[in-house]
Amino acid sequence: MDLLMMLEDRFDISIPINILLDVRTPAQLLESLIPYLENINEPV
Protein backbone atom coordinates (compact mmCIF):
# COMPACT_ATOMS: atom_id res chain seq x y z
CA MET A 1 0.00 0.00 0.00
CA ASP A 2 2.88 2.36 0.74
CA LEU A 3 4.25 1.78 -2.74
CA LEU A 4 0.89 2.73 -4.25
CA MET A 5 0.77 5.96 -2.30
CA MET A 6 4.34 6.76 -3.28
CA LEU A 7 3.59 6.16 -6.98
CA GLU A 8 0.43 8.25 -6.81
CA ASP A 9 2.31 11.14 -5.21
CA ARG A 10 5.36 10.89 -7.46
CA PHE A 11 3.43 10.76 -10.74
CA ASP A 12 0.36 12.75 -9.64
CA ILE A 13 -2.06 9.94 -10.50
CA SER A 14 -4.77 8.03 -8.70
CA ILE A 15 -4.49 4.24 -8.96
CA PRO A 16 -7.74 2.34 -8.46
CA ILE A 17 -7.34 -0.60 -6.10
CA ASN A 18 -9.49 -2.88 -8.27
CA ILE A 19 -6.90 -3.00 -11.09
CA LEU A 20 -4.31 -4.32 -8.66
CA LEU A 21 -6.06 -7.46 -7.42
CA ASP A 22 -3.75 -9.89 -9.27
CA VAL A 23 -0.56 -7.82 -9.21
CA ARG A 24 2.39 -9.60 -7.61
CA THR A 25 5.44 -8.26 -9.50
CA PRO A 26 6.60 -4.89 -10.86
CA ALA A 27 6.02 -6.18 -14.41
CA GLN A 28 2.43 -7.07 -13.55
CA LEU A 29 1.97 -3.62 -12.02
CA LEU A 30 3.15 -2.03 -15.26
CA GLU A 31 0.87 -4.27 -17.33
CA SER A 32 -2.08 -3.27 -15.14
CA LEU A 33 -1.32 0.45 -15.17
CA ILE A 34 -0.65 1.02 -18.88
CA PRO A 35 -4.26 0.45 -20.08
CA TYR A 36 -5.57 2.53 -17.18
CA LEU A 37 -3.18 5.40 -17.90
CA GLU A 38 -3.93 5.29 -21.62
CA ASN A 39 -7.63 5.71 -20.83
CA ILE A 40 -7.05 8.85 -18.78
CA ASN A 41 -4.35 10.35 -21.01
CA GLU A 42 -2.94 9.51 -24.41
CA PRO A 43 -1.15 6.29 -25.40
CA VAL A 44 1.91 5.54 -23.28
C-alpha positions, 0 to 999 in steps of 0.5 A, a space after each residue: 500500500 505504501 508503494 501505491 501511495 508513493 507512486 500516486 504522489 510521485 506521478 500525480 495519478 490516482 491508482 484504483 485498487 481494483 486494477 491491482 487485485 492480481 498484481 504480484 510483480 513490478 512487471 504485472 503492475 506495469 501491465 495493469 497500469 498502462 491500459 488505465 493510464 492510456 484511458 485517462 491520457 494519451 497512449 503511453 
